[in-house]
Amino acid sequence: MAKLPVVSGKEAVKAFEKDNWKVIRKAKSRHIIMKKEGMTTTLSIPEHRVLDRGLLRALIRDAYISVERFNKLLVKS
């Protein structure tokens, strides 16, 4: 099992964008809302300096990707 990295909200948004997720709006509560074509799921990513690992794992699961794939998307940054 791959290890979850420690990332900020902005780094997570960049990684998800590489997996074809699009920023649809920025909420007043400092959350970035993302949507992907053909998916009913939306991702709400807070603009924190460090995302909690439980939240990051939930976002990765909601995006239907593996932790390994997410780590590869981060490396491409």
DRENSEMAR-419696 format. One record per residue: residue number from 0; z, y, x of N, C-alpha, C, O in turn. Coordinates in Angstrom, 1 decimal, always signed. Layout:
<rs>
+--------+--------+--------+--------+--------+--------+--------+--------+--------+--------+--------+--------+--------+
| kolvex |    n.z |    n.y |    n.x |   ca.z |   ca.y |   ca.x |    c.z |    c.y |    c.x |    o.z |    o.y |    o.x |
+--------+--------+--------+--------+--------+--------+--------+--------+--------+--------+--------+--------+--------+
|    NUM |      Z |      Y |      X |      Z |      Y |      X |      Z |      Y |      X |      Z |      Y |      X |
...
+--------+--------+--------+--------+--------+--------+--------+--------+--------+--------+--------+--------+--------+
</rs>
This chain:
<rs>
+--------+--------+--------+--------+--------+--------+--------+--------+--------+--------+--------+--------+--------+
| kolvex |    n.z |    n.y |    n.x |   ca.z |   ca.y |   ca.x |    c.z |    c.y |    c.x |    o.z |    o.y |    o.x |
+--------+--------+--------+--------+--------+--------+--------+--------+--------+--------+--------+--------+--------+
|      0 |   +0.0 |   -1.2 |   +0.8 |   +0.0 |   +0.0 |   +0.0 |   +0.0 |   +1.2 |   +0.9 |   +0.8 |   +1.3 |   +1.8 |
|      1 |   -0.9 |   +2.2 |   +0.6 |   -1.0 |   +3.4 |   +1.4 |   +0.2 |   +4.3 |   +1.1 |   +0.8 |   +4.3 |   +0.0 |
|      2 |   +0.5 |   +5.1 |   +2.1 |   +1.6 |   +6.0 |   +2.0 |   +1.2 |   +7.3 |   +1.4 |   +0.1 |   +7.8 |   +1.7 |
|      3 |   +2.0 |   +7.9 |   +0.5 |   +1.6 |   +9.2 |   -0.1 |   +1.8 |  +10.3 |   +0.9 |   +2.9 |  +10.3 |   +1.6 |
|      4 |   +0.9 |  +11.2 |   +1.0 |   +1.1 |  +12.3 |   +2.0 |   +1.9 |  +13.4 |   +1.4 |   +2.1 |  +13.5 |   +0.1 |
|      5 |   +2.4 |  +14.3 |   +2.2 |   +3.1 |  +15.5 |   +1.7 |   +2.0 |  +16.6 |   +1.7 |   +1.5 |  +17.0 |   +2.7 |
|      6 |   +1.7 |  +17.1 |   +0.5 |   +0.7 |  +18.1 |   +0.3 |   +1.1 |  +19.2 |   -0.6 |   +2.1 |  +19.1 |   -1.4 |
|      7 |   +0.4 |  +20.4 |   -0.5 |   +0.7 |  +21.5 |   -1.4 |   -0.2 |  +21.4 |   -2.6 |   -1.1 |  +20.5 |   -2.6 |
|      8 |   +0.0 |  +22.2 |   -3.6 |   -0.8 |  +22.2 |   -4.8 |   -2.2 |  +22.5 |   -4.5 |   -3.2 |  +21.9 |   -5.0 |
|      9 |   -2.4 |  +23.5 |   -3.6 |   -3.8 |  +23.9 |   -3.2 |   -4.5 |  +22.8 |   -2.5 |   -5.7 |  +22.6 |   -2.7 |
|     10 |   -3.8 |  +22.1 |   -1.6 |   -4.5 |  +21.0 |   -0.9 |   -4.9 |  +19.9 |   -1.9 |   -5.9 |  +19.3 |   -1.7 |
|     11 |   -4.0 |  +19.6 |   -2.9 |   -4.4 |  +18.6 |   -3.9 |   -5.6 |  +19.0 |   -4.7 |   -6.4 |  +18.2 |   -5.0 |
|     12 |   -5.6 |  +20.3 |   -5.1 |   -6.8 |  +20.8 |   -5.8 |   -8.1 |  +20.6 |   -5.0 |   -9.1 |  +20.2 |   -5.6 |
|     13 |   -8.1 |  +20.9 |   -3.7 |   -9.2 |  +20.8 |   -2.9 |   -9.7 |  +19.3 |   -2.8 |  -10.9 |  +19.0 |   -2.9 |
|     14 |   -8.7 |  +18.4 |   -2.7 |   -9.0 |  +17.0 |   -2.6 |   -9.6 |  +16.5 |   -4.0 |  -10.6 |  +15.8 |   -4.0 |
|     15 |   -9.1 |  +16.9 |   -5.1 |   -9.6 |  +16.5 |   -6.4 |  -11.0 |  +17.1 |   -6.6 |  -11.8 |  +16.5 |   -7.3 |
|     16 |  -11.2 |  +18.3 |   -6.1 |  -12.6 |  +18.9 |   -6.3 |  -13.6 |  +18.1 |   -5.6 |  -14.8 |  +18.0 |   -6.0 |
|     17 |  -13.3 |  +17.4 |   -4.5 |  -14.2 |  +16.6 |   -3.8 |  -14.5 |  +15.3 |   -4.5 |  -15.5 |  +14.6 |   -4.3 |
|     18 |  -13.7 |  +15.0 |   -5.5 |  -13.9 |  +13.8 |   -6.4 |  -14.5 |  +14.3 |   -7.7 |  -14.4 |  +13.6 |   -8.8 |
|     19 |  -15.2 |  +15.5 |   -7.7 |  -15.9 |  +16.1 |   -8.9 |  -15.0 |  +16.6 |  -10.0 |  -15.5 |  +16.7 |  -11.1 |
|     20 |  -13.8 |  +16.9 |   -9.7 |  -12.9 |  +17.5 |  -10.7 |  -13.2 |  +19.0 |  -10.6 |  -13.3 |  +19.5 |   -9.5 |
|     21 |  -13.2 |  +19.7 |  -11.7 |  -13.5 |  +21.1 |  -11.7 |  -12.3 |  +21.9 |  -12.2 |  -11.6 |  +21.5 |  -13.1 |
|     22 |  -12.1 |  +23.1 |  -11.6 |  -11.0 |  +24.0 |  -12.1 |  -11.6 |  +24.6 |  -13.3 |  -12.6 |  +25.3 |  -13.3 |
|     23 |  -10.9 |  +24.5 |  -14.5 |  -11.4 |  +25.1 |  -15.7 |  -10.6 |  +26.4 |  -16.0 |  -11.1 |  +27.3 |  -16.7 |
|     24 |   -9.3 |  +26.4 |  -15.6 |   -8.6 |  +27.7 |  -15.8 |   -7.3 |  +27.6 |  -14.9 |   -6.9 |  +26.6 |  -14.4 |
|     25 |   -6.7 |  +28.8 |  -14.8 |   -5.5 |  +28.9 |  -14.0 |   -4.5 |  +29.5 |  -15.1 |   -4.6 |  +30.6 |  -15.5 |
|     26 |   -3.5 |  +28.7 |  -15.4 |   -2.5 |  +29.1 |  -16.4 |   -1.5 |  +30.1 |  -15.9 |   -1.4 |  +30.3 |  -14.6 |
|     27 |   -0.9 |  +30.9 |  -16.8 |   +0.0 |  +31.9 |  -16.4 |   +1.2 |  +31.4 |  -15.6 |   +1.8 |  +32.0 |  -14.8 |
|     28 |   +1.5 |  +30.1 |  -15.9 |   +2.7 |  +29.5 |  -15.3 |   +2.4 |  +29.0 |  -13.9 |   +3.1 |  +28.2 |  -13.3 |
|     29 |   +1.3 |  +29.5 |  -13.2 |   +0.9 |  +29.1 |  -11.9 |   +0.6 |  +27.7 |  -11.8 |   +0.9 |  +27.0 |  -10.8 |
|     30 |   -0.1 |  +27.1 |  -12.8 |   -0.7 |  +25.8 |  -12.8 |   -2.2 |  +25.9 |  -12.8 |   -2.7 |  +26.8 |  -13.5 |
|     31 |   -2.8 |  +25.0 |  -12.1 |   -4.3 |  +24.9 |  -12.1 |   -4.7 |  +23.8 |  -12.9 |   -4.2 |  +22.6 |  -12.7 |
|     32 |   -5.5 |  +24.0 |  -13.9 |   -5.9 |  +23.0 |  -14.9 |   -7.3 |  +22.5 |  -14.5 |   -8.2 |  +23.3 |  -14.3 |
|     33 |   -7.5 |  +21.2 |  -14.3 |   -8.7 |  +20.6 |  -13.8 |   -9.2 |  +19.6 |  -14.8 |   -8.5 |  +18.9 |  -15.5 |
|     34 |  -10.6 |  +19.5 |  -14.9 |  -11.2 |  +18.5 |  -15.8 |  -12.4 |  +17.9 |  -15.1 |  -13.0 |  +18.5 |  -14.2 |
|     35 |  -12.7 |  +16.7 |  -15.5 |  -13.8 |  +16.0 |  -14.9 |  -14.8 |  +15.6 |  -16.0 |  -14.4 |  +15.1 |  -17.1 |
|     36 |  -16.1 |  +15.7 |  -15.7 |  -17.1 |  +15.3 |  -16.7 |  -17.0 |  +13.9 |  -17.1 |  -16.9 |  +13.0 |  -16.3 |
|     37 |  -17.0 |  +13.6 |  -18.4 |  -16.9 |  +12.3 |  -18.9 |  -15.5 |  +11.7 |  -19.0 |  -15.3 |  +10.5 |  -19.4 |
|     38 |  -14.5 |  +12.5 |  -18.7 |  -13.1 |  +12.0 |  -18.7 |  -12.3 |  +12.8 |  -19.8 |  -12.6 |  +14.0 |  -20.0 |
|     39 |  -11.4 |  +12.2 |  -20.5 |  -10.6 |  +12.9 |  -21.5 |   -9.4 |  +13.5 |  -20.9 |   -8.7 |  +14.3 |  -21.5 |
|     40 |   -9.0 |  +13.0 |  -19.7 |   -7.8 |  +13.4 |  -19.0 |   -8.0 |  +14.8 |  -18.4 |   -9.1 |  +15.1 |  -17.8 |
|     41 |   -7.0 |  +15.6 |  -18.4 |   -6.9 |  +16.9 |  -17.7 |   -5.8 |  +16.8 |  -16.7 |   -4.8 |  +16.1 |  -16.9 |
|     42 |   -5.9 |  +17.4 |  -15.5 |   -4.9 |  +17.5 |  -14.5 |   -4.3 |  +18.9 |  -14.5 |   -5.0 |  +19.9 |  -14.5 |
|     43 |   -3.0 |  +18.9 |  -14.5 |   -2.2 |  +20.2 |  -14.4 |   -1.5 |  +20.2 |  -13.1 |   -0.5 |  +19.5 |  -13.0 |
|     44 |   -2.0 |  +21.0 |  -12.1 |   -1.4 |  +20.9 |  -10.8 |   -0.7 |  +22.2 |  -10.5 |   -1.3 |  +23.3 |  -10.5 |
|     45 |   +0.6 |  +22.2 |  -10.2 |   +1.4 |  +23.4 |   -9.9 |   +1.0 |  +23.9 |   -8.6 |   +0.7 |  +23.1 |   -7.6 |
|     46 |   +1.1 |  +25.2 |   -8.4 |   +0.8 |  +25.8 |   -7.1 |   +2.1 |  +25.9 |   -6.2 |   +2.5 |  +27.0 |   -5.8 |
|     47 |   +2.7 |  +24.8 |   -6.0 |   +3.9 |  +24.7 |   -5.2 |   +3.5 |  +24.5 |   -3.7 |   +2.4 |  +24.0 |   -3.4 |
|     48 |   +4.4 |  +24.8 |   -2.8 |   +4.1 |  +24.6 |   -1.4 |   +4.1 |  +23.1 |   -1.1 |   +3.4 |  +22.7 |   -0.2 |
|     49 |   +5.0 |  +22.4 |   -1.7 |   +5.1 |  +20.9 |   -1.6 |   +5.2 |  +20.3 |   -2.9 |   +6.1 |  +20.6 |   -3.7 |
|     50 |   +4.3 |  +19.4 |   -3.2 |   +4.3 |  +18.6 |   -4.5 |   +5.3 |  +17.5 |   -4.4 |   +5.3 |  +16.8 |   -3.4 |
|     51 |   +6.1 |  +17.2 |   -5.4 |   +6.9 |  +16.1 |   -5.4 |   +6.1 |  +14.8 |   -5.4 |   +5.0 |  +14.8 |   -6.0 |
|     52 |   +6.6 |  +13.8 |   -4.7 |   +5.8 |  +12.6 |   -4.6 |   +5.5 |  +11.9 |   -5.9 |   +4.5 |  +11.3 |   -6.1 |
|     53 |   +6.5 |  +11.9 |   -6.8 |   +6.3 |  +11.3 |   -8.1 |   +5.3 |  +12.0 |   -8.9 |   +4.4 |  +11.4 |   -9.6 |
|     54 |   +5.2 |  +13.4 |   -8.8 |   +4.2 |  +14.1 |   -9.5 |   +2.8 |  +13.8 |   -8.9 |   +1.8 |  +13.6 |   -9.6 |
|     55 |   +2.8 |  +13.8 |   -7.6 |   +1.5 |  +13.5 |   -6.9 |   +1.0 |  +12.1 |   -7.3 |   -0.2 |  +12.0 |   -7.5 |
|     56 |   +1.9 |  +11.1 |   -7.3 |   +1.4 |   +9.8 |   -7.7 |   +0.9 |   +9.8 |   -9.1 |   +0.0 |   +9.1 |   -9.4 |
|     57 |   +1.6 |  +10.5 |  -10.0 |   +1.1 |  +10.6 |  -11.4 |   -0.2 |  +11.3 |  -11.5 |   -1.1 |  +10.8 |  -12.3 |
|     58 |   -0.5 |  +12.3 |  -10.8 |   -1.8 |  +13.0 |  -10.8 |   -2.9 |  +12.1 |  -10.3 |   -4.0 |  +12.0 |  -10.9 |
|     59 |   -2.6 |  +11.3 |   -9.2 |   -3.6 |  +10.4 |   -8.7 |   -3.9 |   +9.3 |   -9.7 |   -5.0 |   +8.9 |   -9.9 |
|     60 |   -2.8 |   +8.8 |  -10.4 |   -3.0 |   +7.8 |  -11.4 |   -3.8 |   +8.3 |  -12.6 |   -4.7 |   +7.6 |  -13.1 |
|     61 |   -3.5 |   +9.5 |  -13.0 |   -4.2 |  +10.2 |  -14.1 |   -5.7 |  +10.4 |  -13.8 |   -6.5 |  +10.4 |  -14.7 |
|     62 |   -6.0 |  +10.6 |  -12.5 |   -7.4 |  +10.8 |  -12.1 |   -8.1 |   +9.5 |  -11.9 |   -9.3 |   +9.5 |  -11.6 |
|     63 |   -7.4 |   +8.4 |  -12.1 |   -8.0 |   +7.0 |  -11.9 |   -8.6 |   +6.8 |  -10.5 |   -9.7 |   +6.3 |  -10.4 |
|     64 |   -7.9 |   +7.2 |   -9.5 |   -8.3 |   +6.9 |   -8.1 |   -7.0 |   +6.3 |   -7.5 |   -5.9 |   +6.4 |   -8.0 |
|     65 |   -7.3 |   +5.7 |   -6.3 |   -6.2 |   +5.1 |   -5.6 |   -5.6 |   +6.1 |   -4.6 |   -6.2 |   +7.1 |   -4.3 |
|     66 |   -4.4 |   +5.7 |   -4.1 |   -3.8 |   +6.6 |   -3.0 |   -4.7 |   +6.6 |   -1.8 |   -4.8 |   +7.6 |   -1.1 |
|     67 |   -5.3 |   +5.4 |   -1.5 |   -6.2 |   +5.3 |   -0.3 |   -7.3 |   +6.3 |   -0.4 |   -7.7 |   +7.0 |   +0.5 |
|     68 |   -7.9 |   +6.3 |   -1.6 |   -9.1 |   +7.2 |   -1.9 |   -8.6 |   +8.7 |   -1.8 |   -9.3 |   +9.5 |   -1.2 |
|     69 |   -7.5 |   +9.0 |   -2.3 |   -6.9 |  +10.4 |   -2.3 |   -6.7 |  +10.8 |   -0.8 |   -7.1 |  +11.9 |   -0.4 |
|     70 |   -6.2 |   +9.9 |   +0.0 |   -6.0 |  +10.2 |   +1.4 |   -7.3 |  +10.4 |   +2.1 |   -7.4 |  +11.3 |   +3.0 |
|     71 |   -8.3 |   +9.7 |   +1.8 |   -9.7 |   +9.9 |   +2.4 |  -10.2 |  +11.3 |   +2.0 |  -10.8 |  +12.0 |   +2.8 |
|     72 |  -10.0 |  +11.7 |   +0.7 |  -10.5 |  +13.0 |   +0.2 |   -9.7 |  +14.1 |   +1.0 |  -10.3 |  +15.1 |   +1.2 |
|     73 |   -8.5 |  +13.9 |   +1.3 |   -7.7 |  +14.9 |   +2.0 |   -8.2 |  +15.0 |   +3.4 |   -8.3 |  +16.2 |   +4.0 |
|     74 |   -8.6 |  +13.9 |   +4.1 |   -9.0 |  +14.0 |   +5.5 |  -10.3 |  +14.8 |   +5.6 |  -10.5 |  +15.4 |   +6.6 |
|     75 |  -11.2 |  +14.7 |   +4.6 |  -12.4 |  +15.4 |   +4.6 |  -12.3 |  +16.9 |   +4.6 |  -13.2 |  +17.6 |   +4.9 |
|     76 |  -11.1 |  +17.4 |   +4.3 |  -10.8 |  +18.9 |   +4.2 |  -11.2 |  +19.6 |   +5.5 |  -11.0 |  +20.8 |   +5.5 |
+--------+--------+--------+--------+--------+--------+--------+--------+--------+--------+--------+--------+--------+
</rs>
